[in-house]
Amino acid sequence: MKYYVYTLSHNGIVFYVGKGSGRRMYIHEKRAKVGVKSNNNSALYEKILSVLSIGDEIDYFKIYETDDEIDSYKIEVELIDTIGLDNLCNLTRDYLKTSVSEMVKNGLKKSEKFKNAIENKRSSEIREYYRIINTGENNPRYGKKNTPEHNEAIFNSLKNIPKSIEHRNKISNALKGYRKTKKHLDNISKSLKNSENFKNMVKSETFREKHREISKKRHDERITYYFKYNENVIIHKGGLKNMTEDYNISYYYLKKLRYGDIDEYKGWEFIKMENED
């Protein structure tokens, strides 16, 4: 039989499934001993070294033998699916359909050394350390600007990726107190005027309904009206339409009073309006 499917295990637990011929299944241990990672697989490399470091041996088993290479690939994939990719050091269930970059990413995700590095990087001390040593001229990007092609690539890579609540909150907090320059506002206005997507969006009933809700909420929460009625001061927080229900007065004449078209209506007079903004 020319081809075979094999497993590497330790203490009865399989940690790698492979397909090969000749002495292929022994190559991973041989390479690890001289500091070389098979297929750039950090997880497999670290696992083999951890077994050897405690004086144990790796168990090798041939699960299936055949003269048909395609048949051996199928059995390999089936065995990986049976055990579960998450339970193995394998980077992918099907190497024929996986790019090199994907395998490198998968290898890092399964690497204990990489996991520890990420965990340490998240600590406030490590973050502060890197912030200090990369400040100002020490930053490798200091004085450099992205090319238009680079910016376009970044923009395309972020398309259709939903932001988490935590991400949205961070953006919101970062922009608090920030005031856009006139040039910035003009650029936004210009880009929106030329955007067909934006034009279609503002014409949609969904957008209009949302805008109405925002306007109503703004009035209900932030606008306070002061009227005088028969020498009594009436303080109302919210929209004028709500007043028509609470005080049995015409909305039409309330608007007339509010905008100064008339000075008095059946004992009602407008004093002032306050906006919490």
Secondary structure, 3 states (H helix, E strand, C coil): CCEEEEEEEECCEEEEEEEECCCHHHHHHHHHHCCCCHHHCHHHHHHHHHHHHCCCCCEEEEEEEECCHHHHHHHHHHHHHHHCHHHCCCCCCCHHHCCHHHHHHHHHHHCHHHHHHHHHHCCHHHHHHHHHHCCHHHCCCCCCCCCHHHHHHHHHHHCCCCCCHHHHHHHHHHHCCCCCCHHHHHHHHHHHHCCHHHHHHHHCHHHHHHHHHHHHHHHHHHEEEEEEECCEEEEEECCHHHHHHHHCCCHHHHHHHHCCCCCCECCEEEEEEEECC
